[in-house]
Amino acid sequence: MTSTVTVTFEPDGTTVKDVPRSILELAQGAGIVLRSECGGTGACGKCRVQIVKKYGSISLPSDKERKLLSGAELTQGYRLACQVRVLSGKATIYIPKESRNEVREISGTALEGKVVIAPAVKKVRCVLAVPTLEDPRPDLERLAESLGRAEIPEIPLSVLAVLPETLRSANWDVTAVFYHDSLIAVEAGDTTKELYGIAIDIGSSKIICHLVDLTDGRTIARENAENPQIMYGEDVVSRITFAAKAPENLHRLQSLVVETINSLIVRMCAAAQVAPDRIYEIVFDGNTVMHHLFLGITPKYIGVSPFLPGLKSAVSFPARDLGLAILPEGKVTSLPLIAGYVGSDAVADLMLTKVYEKPECSLVIDIGTNSELMLGNSEKIVVCSAPSGPSFEGAQISSGMKAVGGAIETVKIENGTVTYTTIGNKKPKGICGSGIIDLVAELYSAGIITKTGKFVDLSHPRIITDGVPKFVVVPKEETETSRDITITEKDINEFLLAKGSLRAGWTILAEKYGIEPSQIDRIWLAGSFGTHINIENAMSLELLPQVDKSRVVLAGETAVGGSKIALLSGHERNAIVSVLAKVRYVELSVEKSFNREYLKSIPIYHAISHTPA
């Protein structure tokens, strides 16, 4: 019989009894979400924990731990949760703040214009004739007549089963709920003013939900959470790999998202005092992998050439099929997809920015692990996905983190002095994507690094050589973590590789479109990343095309905004289908010019005024 071990996690106080396995796996089983950008391979070093007590046997440090943790840290009991195992007995594990995933601040949505409200869900109040011996028509026929129909061709068995009781308990005064032409509910009394839906953006790292009143278009509650799938890898490729290993893995990834969304629905309903069974449709978007995982469709073939999704068109399913906590016969609707790595989140971005209605040429950039880029106007649109990696969200950066409280979001270097600001004005814990952009630009401008990201002078007072050279951004005495916040040449290289991919992407799209990047009329920066970014530094590094700053729109969370538009308007849903018919997808991996542009785009360009060292 397999022995069990007992592990207590602090400061939560959660105790787990299980067979010996990694601390990361035990934490996941207890619902404790640790940072695991590498998917538990031991490559990122972000899942540091401290063994404070042990009454039994612990596995010895692995080679990966010895590489990423100092001798002093190992002596103090610090280990990587993905590597260390409690082999027998009991242990108490302390989880530092920096090793936990935190909920990020979510930016607003720059919703342009007005939407004509015409949702797919409609309600009709019906007062039925009371049956008599002279009028013995069945209940369903009586309901059809009150609706002015000869018959009701589609009615779920769950609705039909309770129809006789519903009609009589309501004294024959009811409200019929239709999704398009399908009857999905019959409710007692007049409920025509209780009409709600939910718009959801399922991102690789965060899930954003808006509870919407479908009678007037107002968002009456909103919630967000980290996507719990990150415990199986920060990037979509890691999740594809995990899902493809076994059917139960795919089910696990799907269940994690469904459970999280259900918890957000409960919180929104409580805040807005809305009954969950008065929510009749969910419209969601996500990149193609997130879309497939949410619906339980294997994403395996998105990850191999020719990178095909299981489907592209919009689909709707009853909420009960997915186990979502709204009206069971309510619908869960996806926006359409564009390609294997350009998903319905990009479609939602298009729906909100409306670039397809305008004569001006616009570039929409949604920066992430796979950055979606769309360039065009009312005549034509070209799109691509740039494999930029997770460094823009702090992953694969030694002191990197997401844009949560305590993340350094801006950096300045003047006369050798480093100044910075953090999200929430909290003590610094690490550097998020916008801070990394500033830092690289400032390091180059100050003559501290070369255009390829190498340190010019290792004797610089802020550079320490503890194993590898590091520039100290914030000394440990000033941090929340009591560890220096630093950046290494490897970190800078990771950023430059990501920047190079993004620049190559919009350069090739501009070439396909037939213009120079400087001729782009407007740049839409989608997502929360853009709300913290320093536009001048992003342009100086050529992360963005160099255009007048006034042409850049910080659009906020455009994806959930686009899903909200689709939730409110059937016309908008139909319109985007015709738009997508003329969208041209560019697969960068087969473009002959991609490698050339990519290599040319990696170094820091001379757009920055470089101060000699």
C-alpha positions in Angstrom: 0.0 0.0 0.0 1.3 3.5 -1.0 2.2 5.6 2.1 0.8 9.1 2.5 2.5 12.3 3.5 1.1 15.3 5.3 1.9 18.8 4.1 0.7 22.1 5.7 0.9 25.2 3.6 1.5 28.5 5.4 0.3 31.2 5.8 -3.0 29.6 4.6 -3.0 26.9 7.2 -4.2 24.4 4.6 -3.2 20.8 5.3 -3.0 18.1 2.6 -2.7 14.4 3.0 -1.7 12.6 -0.2 0.7 10.2 -1.8 4.3 11.6 -2.3 4.4 14.1 -5.1 5.8 17.5 -5.9 4.9 20.4 -3.6 3.5 22.1 -6.7 1.1 19.2 -7.4 0.1 19.1 -3.7 -0.6 22.8 -3.7 -2.6 22.6 -6.9 -4.7 19.8 -5.4 -5.4 22.1 -2.4 -6.6 24.9 -4.7 -3.4 27.0 -3.9 -2.2 28.6 -7.2 1.5 29.0 -7.3 3.4 30.8 -10.1 4.5 28.2 -12.6 5.3 30.0 -15.8 7.3 27.0 -17.2 4.5 24.5 -16.5 6.5 22.8 -13.7 9.6 22.0 -15.6 12.0 23.8 -13.2 13.0 26.3 -15.9 11.5 29.6 -14.5 12.3 29.5 -10.8 9.2 31.4 -9.9 7.7 28.7 -7.6 10.1 29.3 -4.7 8.8 27.9 -1.3 10.5 27.5 2.0 10.5 24.3 4.1 10.1 25.6 7.6 9.5 22.3 9.4 9.9 18.6 8.5 9.4 15.4 10.3 10.4 12.9 7.7 12.3 12.7 4.4 12.5 15.4 1.7 14.0 14.9 -1.8 17.5 16.3 -2.4 17.9 19.5 -4.4 17.8 18.8 -8.1 20.4 20.2 -10.6 17.8 22.8 -11.7 17.3 24.0 -8.1 21.1 24.3 -7.6 21.2 26.4 -10.7 18.4 28.8 -9.8 18.8 29.0 -6.0 21.8 30.2 -4.2 23.7 28.1 -1.6 22.4 30.5 1.1 18.8 30.0 -0.1 19.1 26.3 -0.1 20.6 26.4 3.4 17.5 28.5 4.6 15.2 25.8 3.3 14.2 27.5 0.0 13.3 25.0 -2.8 11.4 25.0 -6.1 7.9 23.6 -5.5 7.9 21.8 -8.9 11.1 20.0 -8.0 10.9 19.1 -4.3 8.9 16.2 -2.9 8.0 15.2 0.6 8.9 11.5 0.5 7.6 10.5 4.0 6.3 12.0 7.2 5.1 15.6 7.6 6.3 19.0 6.4 5.3 22.6 6.8 5.8 24.8 3.7 5.8 28.6 3.7 4.7 30.2 0.4 6.2 33.7 -0.1 4.0 36.4 -1.6 6.1 36.6 -4.8 5.4 32.9 -5.5 1.7 33.3 -5.5 -0.5 34.4 -8.4 -2.4 37.5 -7.7 -5.5 39.0 -9.3 -4.4 41.9 -11.6 -6.0 45.3 -11.9 -8.2 45.3 -15.0 -8.4 48.4 -17.2 -11.7 49.7 -18.5 -12.9 49.4 -22.1 -12.8 52.2 -24.6 -16.2 51.4 -26.0 -16.7 53.6 -29.1 -20.1 54.6 -30.3 -23.5 53.1 -29.5 -24.9 49.7 -30.0 -28.4 49.2 -31.2 -29.7 46.7 -28.5 -31.2 43.6 -30.1 -30.0 40.6 -28.2 -30.6 37.0 -29.3 -32.7 36.5 -26.2 -36.3 37.9 -26.2 -39.2 37.7 -23.7 -42.9 37.7 -24.5 -45.5 38.0 -21.8 -48.5 35.7 -22.3 -51.9 35.7 -20.6 -53.5 32.4 -21.6 -57.2 31.5 -21.8 -58.1 29.4 -18.8 -59.1 25.9 -20.0 -62.6 24.6 -19.6 -64.6 21.6 -20.6 -65.6 23.5 -23.7 -62.0 24.5 -24.4 -59.9 21.4 -23.5 -56.8 22.2 -25.7 -53.5 21.0 -24.3 -51.2 23.4 -22.4 -48.6 23.7 -25.2 -51.2 24.5 -27.9 -52.7 27.1 -25.6 -49.3 28.7 -25.1 -48.6 28.7 -28.8 -51.9 30.4 -29.5 -51.2 33.2 -27.0 -47.9 33.8 -28.8 -49.7 34.0 -32.1 -48.1 30.8 -33.4 -49.6 27.7 -34.9 -47.2 25.6 -32.9 -43.9 25.7 -30.9 -41.6 23.5 -32.9 -38.7 23.5 -30.4 -39.1 23.1 -26.6 -36.6 21.5 -24.3 -37.9 18.5 -22.4 -36.9 20.2 -19.1 -39.2 23.1 -19.9 -42.1 20.9 -21.2 -41.9 18.7 -18.1 -42.8 21.6 -15.7 -45.0 23.6 -18.1 -48.4 22.4 -16.7 -47.3 23.3 -13.1 -45.8 26.6 -14.2 -49.0 27.7 -16.0 -51.3 26.8 -13.2 -49.1 28.2 -10.4 -48.9 31.5 -12.3 -52.7 31.6 -12.9 -52.0 31.4 -16.7 -50.0 34.6 -16.7 -46.4 33.7 -17.8 -43.4 35.0 -19.7 -42.0 33.0 -22.6 -38.2 33.2 -23.2 -36.9 32.7 -26.7 -33.4 32.3 -28.0 -33.9 33.3 -31.6 -36.9 31.1 -32.4 -36.3 28.4 -29.8 -38.3 28.4 -26.6 -35.8 28.0 -23.7 -38.0 28.9 -20.6 -41.5 29.7 -19.4 -41.5 31.8 -16.3 -44.4 32.6 -13.9 -45.7 36.2 -14.1 -44.3 39.2 -16.0 -40.4 38.9 -16.0 -39.8 40.9 -19.1 -37.6 43.4 -17.3 -35.4 40.6 -15.9 -33.2 39.9 -19.0 -29.5 39.3 -18.4 -26.4 38.0 -20.2 -22.7 37.7 -19.5 -19.7 38.7 -21.7 -16.5 36.8 -20.9 -12.9 37.2 -22.2 -11.0 33.9 -21.4 -7.4 34.9 -21.6 -4.3 32.7 -21.1 -3.6 34.4 -17.8 -6.8 36.1 -16.8 -10.6 35.7 -17.1 -12.8 38.8 -17.2 -16.6 38.7 -16.8 -19.2 41.4 -17.3 -22.9 40.9 -16.2 -25.0 42.9 -18.6 -28.6 44.0 -18.5 -29.9 43.1 -21.9 -32.8 45.6 -21.8 -30.5 48.7 -21.7 -27.0 47.5 -22.3 -25.6 48.5 -18.8 -22.8 46.4 -17.2 -24.2 45.9 -13.8 -21.4 43.9 -12.3 -17.9 42.8 -13.3 -15.4 40.3 -11.9 -12.1 38.9 -12.9 -9.7 36.2 -11.8 -6.4 34.6 -12.9 -6.9 31.7 -15.3 -6.1 28.7 -13.0 -4.7 26.8 -16.0 -1.5 28.7 -15.5 -0.5 26.0 -13.0 0.0 23.8 -16.1 2.1 26.4 -17.9 2.1 30.2 -18.6 2.0 29.7 -22.4 -0.5 28.0 -24.7 2.0 25.5 -26.0 2.6 24.1 -22.6 -1.2 23.7 -22.2 -1.5 22.1 -25.6 1.2 19.6 -24.6 -0.5 18.8 -21.2 -3.9 18.4 -22.8 -2.7 16.1 -25.5 -1.1 13.6 -23.0 -4.4 12.2 -21.8 -8.2 12.8 -22.0 -8.4 13.5 -18.3 -5.8 16.3 -18.7 -8.1 18.0 -21.2 -11.0 17.6 -18.9 -9.0 19.0 -16.0 -8.1 22.2 -17.9 -11.7 22.6 -19.0 -13.0 22.1 -15.4 -10.6 24.6 -14.0 -12.0 27.4 -16.2 -15.6 26.4 -15.8 -15.3 26.3 -12.0 -13.6 29.7 -12.0 -16.3 31.3 -14.2 -19.0 29.8 -12.0 -17.4 31.4 -9.0 -17.3 34.8 -10.8 -21.0 34.3 -11.8 -21.9 33.7 -8.1 -20.1 36.9 -7.1 -21.6 39.0 -9.8 -25.1 37.8 -9.1 -24.7 38.5 -5.4 -23.4 42.0 -6.1 -26.2 42.9 -8.6 -28.9 40.9 -6.8 -29.7 38.9 -10.0 -30.9 35.3 -9.9 -28.6 33.0 -12.0 -31.6 31.5 -13.8 -32.4 35.0 -15.2 -29.1 34.9 -17.1 -29.9 33.5 -20.6 -26.8 33.8 -22.6 -23.0 33.9 -22.2 -20.9 35.2 -25.1 -17.2 34.5 -24.8 -14.0 35.1 -26.6 -10.5 33.7 -26.2 -7.4 32.8 -28.2 -8.0 29.6 -30.2 -6.4 27.3 -27.6 -8.4 28.9 -24.7 -11.6 28.6 -26.9 -11.0 24.9 -27.5 -10.0 24.1 -23.9 -13.2 25.8 -22.6 -15.4 23.8 -24.9 -13.5 20.6 -24.3 -12.2 20.3 -27.8 -8.7 18.9 -28.1 -6.2 21.7 -29.1 -3.6 19.1 -30.1 -3.6 19.9 -33.8 -3.3 23.6 -33.3 0.2 22.9 -32.0 1.5 21.1 -35.1 1.7 22.2 -38.8 -0.5 23.3 -40.5 -1.8 24.6 -37.1 -5.5 23.9 -37.6 -8.3 24.5 -35.1 -11.2 22.1 -34.8 -13.6 24.8 -36.2 -13.7 28.5 -37.0 -17.4 29.4 -37.0 -19.4 30.7 -34.1 -21.2 28.0 -32.1 -23.8 27.9 -29.3 -24.5 25.2 -26.7 -26.9 24.9 -23.8 -25.2 26.0 -20.5 -26.0 22.6 -18.9 -23.7 20.9 -21.5 -20.8 22.9 -20.0 -22.0 22.9 -16.4 -22.2 26.7 -16.2 -24.3 28.2 -13.4 -26.9 30.1 -15.4 -30.3 29.0 -16.8 -29.6 25.4 -17.8 -31.3 25.9 -21.2 -29.5 29.3 -21.6 -26.9 29.4 -24.4 -23.1 29.6 -24.3 -22.0 31.3 -27.5 -18.5 31.7 -28.9 -17.4 34.4 -31.3 -15.8 32.9 -34.5 -12.1 32.2 -34.9 -9.7 33.4 -37.5 -6.9 30.8 -37.5 -5.0 28.4 -35.2 -3.2 31.2 -33.4 -5.6 34.1 -34.1 -8.7 33.5 -32.0 -12.1 35.0 -31.1 -10.4 37.5 -28.9 -9.0 39.1 -32.0 -12.5 39.1 -33.5 -13.8 40.8 -30.4 -11.0 43.4 -30.8 -12.2 44.1 -34.3 -15.8 44.4 -33.2 -15.0 47.0 -30.6 -12.4 49.1 -32.6 -14.6 48.9 -35.8 -11.5 49.3 -38.0 -13.4 47.5 -40.7 -15.8 50.5 -41.0 -13.2 53.2 -41.3 -11.2 54.5 -44.3 -8.1 55.1 -42.1 -5.5 52.4 -41.9 -5.4 51.0 -38.3 -3.1 48.6 -36.6 -4.6 46.7 -33.7 -2.1 45.0 -31.4 -3.0 42.7 -28.5 0.3 41.9 -26.8 0.6 38.5 -25.1 2.4 35.2 -25.3 1.1 35.0 -28.8 0.5 38.6 -29.9 -2.3 39.2 -32.4 -1.8 41.9 -34.9 -4.4 43.2 -37.4 -3.8 45.9 -40.0 -6.4 47.3 -42.3 -9.5 49.4 -42.9 -12.9 49.1 -44.6 -11.3 47.8 -47.8 -9.1 45.0 -46.5 -7.6 43.6 -43.3 -4.5 41.4 -42.9 -3.8 39.6 -39.6 -1.0 37.5 -38.0 0.1 36.0 -34.7 3.6 36.9 -33.5 5.1 34.3 -31.2 6.4 36.9 -28.8 6.6 34.6 -25.7 5.6 35.4 -22.2 8.3 37.9 -21.3 5.9 40.8 -21.9 4.0 39.6 -18.9 7.1 39.1 -16.8 7.6 35.4 -17.4 11.1 34.1 -18.3 12.4 37.3 -16.7 14.3 36.6 -13.4 12.6 39.3 -11.5 9.6 39.5 -13.8 5.9 39.3 -12.7 2.5 40.2 -13.9 0.9 43.6 -13.6 -0.3 43.2 -10.0 0.2 45.3 -6.9 3.9 45.8 -6.2 5.0 45.3 -9.8 7.4 48.0 -11.1 5.5 49.6 -14.0 7.8 52.6 -14.8 11.5 53.1 -14.6 13.8 56.2 -15.2 17.6 56.3 -15.0 19.0 59.9 -14.7 22.6 60.7 -13.7 23.1 57.1 -12.5 20.0 57.3 -10.2 17.2 54.8 -10.8 13.6 55.9 -10.0 10.5 53.8 -10.4 6.8 53.5 -9.7 4.8 50.4 -8.7 1.2 49.4 -9.3 -0.8 50.4 -6.2 2.2 52.3 -4.8 3.2 49.2 -3.0 6.7 48.1 -2.1 8.3 46.5 -5.2 8.1 42.8 -5.7 9.2 42.5 -9.3 9.0 44.1 -12.7 6.0 43.8 -15.1 6.0 44.1 -18.9 5.7 47.9 -19.0 8.6 48.3 -16.5 10.8 46.0 -18.5 10.2 48.1 -21.6 11.2 51.2 -19.7 14.2 49.6 -18.1 15.7 48.3 -21.4 15.1 51.7 -23.0 16.7 53.5 -20.1 19.6 51.2 -19.8 20.5 51.7 -23.5 19.9 55.4 -23.3 22.2 55.7 -20.3 24.9 53.7 -22.2 24.8 50.8 -19.7 23.9 48.1 -22.3 24.8 47.7 -26.0 22.2 47.5 -28.8 22.3 43.7 -28.4 21.6 43.9 -24.6 25.1 43.2 -23.3 26.5 45.2 -20.3 29.0 47.7 -21.4 31.0 47.9 -18.2 30.8 45.2 -15.5 32.4 47.6 -13.0 29.3 49.8 -13.0 28.3 50.3 -9.4 24.8 48.8 -9.9 26.1 45.7 -11.6 26.8 42.7 -9.4 28.4 39.5 -10.5 26.7 36.8 -8.3 27.1 33.9 -10.7 26.0 36.0 -13.7 26.1 39.8 -14.1 23.0 41.5 -12.9 21.9 45.2 -12.9 20.3 46.0 -9.6 17.1 47.9 -10.2 16.0 47.9 -6.5 18.2 46.7 -3.7 16.7 44.1 -1.4 16.4 46.5 1.5 13.7 48.4 -0.4 11.7 45.4 -1.7 8.8 43.4 -0.4 10.7 40.2 -0.9 14.0 41.0 0.7 15.7 40.0 -2.6 17.4 42.3 -5.0 15.2 43.1 -8.0 17.6 42.7 -10.9 17.8 42.3 -14.7 20.4 40.0 -16.4 21.7 39.9 -19.9 19.6 36.8 -20.4 16.5 38.7 -19.3 17.2 41.5 -21.8 17.8 39.0 -24.5 14.4 37.3 -23.8 12.8 40.7 -24.1 14.6 41.6 -27.3 13.6 38.3 -28.9 10.0 39.0 -28.0 10.3 42.6 -29.3 11.9 41.3 -32.5 9.0 38.9 -33.2 6.4 41.6 -32.6 8.3 44.1 -34.9 8.7 41.6 -37.6 5.0 40.9 -37.4 3.8 44.4 -38.0 6.6 45.1 -40.6 5.4 42.1 -42.7 1.7 43.1 -42.3 2.6 46.6 -43.5 4.4 45.1 -46.5 1.5 42.8 -47.3 -0.9 45.8 -47.0 1.3 48.0 -49.2 2.3 50.8 -46.9 5.3 51.8 -44.7 4.7 51.4 -41.0 5.1 55.1 -40.5 2.0 55.6 -42.7 -0.3 53.8 -40.2 -3.1 56.3 -39.3 -4.0 54.8 -35.9 -2.6 52.2 -33.5 -5.0 50.5 -31.1 -3.2 48.9 -28.1 -5.6 46.3 -26.7 -5.6 44.7 -23.3 -4.4 45.9 -19.9 -0.8 45.8 -21.1 -1.3 49.0 -23.0 -2.6 51.0 -20.0 0.7 50.9 -18.2 3.0 51.3 -21.2 5.3 54.3 -21.9 4.5 55.0 -25.6 7.7 56.9 -26.2 9.9 54.1 -24.9 7.9 51.5 -26.8 8.4 53.4 -30.0 12.1 54.1 -29.3 12.6 50.4 -29.0 10.5 49.8 -32.1 8.1 47.6 -30.2 5.5 49.9 -31.9 5.8 51.6 -35.3 7.2 55.2 -35.0 4.2 57.4 -35.6 2.9 60.5 -33.9 1.9 59.7 -30.3 -1.5 61.2 -30.8 -2.3 58.3 -33.2 -2.1 55.7 -30.4 -5.2 54.7 -28.6 -4.9 52.9 -25.3 -8.0 50.8 -25.8 -8.2 48.9 -22.6 -9.9 45.5 -22.4 -11.2 45.5 -25.9 -11.9 41.7 -26.0 -14.5 41.7 -23.3 -15.9 44.9 -24.8 -16.3 43.1 -28.2 -18.0 40.2 -26.6 -20.4 42.6 -24.9 -21.3 44.1 -28.3 -22.0 40.6 -29.6 -24.1 39.8 -26.6 -26.2 42.9 -27.1 -26.6 42.9 -30.9 -27.5 40.1 -33.3 -26.8 42.6 -36.1 -23.2 43.0 -34.9 -22.7 39.2 -34.8 -24.0 38.9 -38.4 -21.8 41.9 -39.6 -18.6 40.4 -38.2 -19.1 37.2 -40.1 -19.2 39.0 -43.4 -16.1 41.1 -42.3 -14.1 37.9 -41.6 -14.8 36.6 -45.1 -12.4 39.3 -46.4 -9.8 39.0 -43.6 -6.5 37.6 -44.9 -4.5 35.5 -42.4 -0.7 35.6 -42.8 1.2 32.6 -41.3 4.6 34.1 -40.4 6.3 30.8 -40.1 6.0 30.2 -43.9 6.8 33.8 -44.9 10.2 33.9 -46.6 10.9 37.4 -45.2 10.1 36.5 -41.6 13.5 35.3 -40.5 15.2 38.2 -42.2 12.9 40.7 -40.5 13.0 38.9 -37.2 16.8 38.9 -37.0 16.9 42.6 -38.1 14.3 43.5 -35.5 16.0 42.0 -32.4 18.7 44.6 -31.6 17.9 48.0 -30.1 17.6 50.5 -32.9 19.2 53.9 -32.9 15.9 55.6 -32.4 17.0 56.1 -28.8 19.4 58.9 -28.1 22.3 56.8 -26.8 24.5 58.4 -24.1 28.0 57.0 -24.5 29.3 55.0 -21.6 
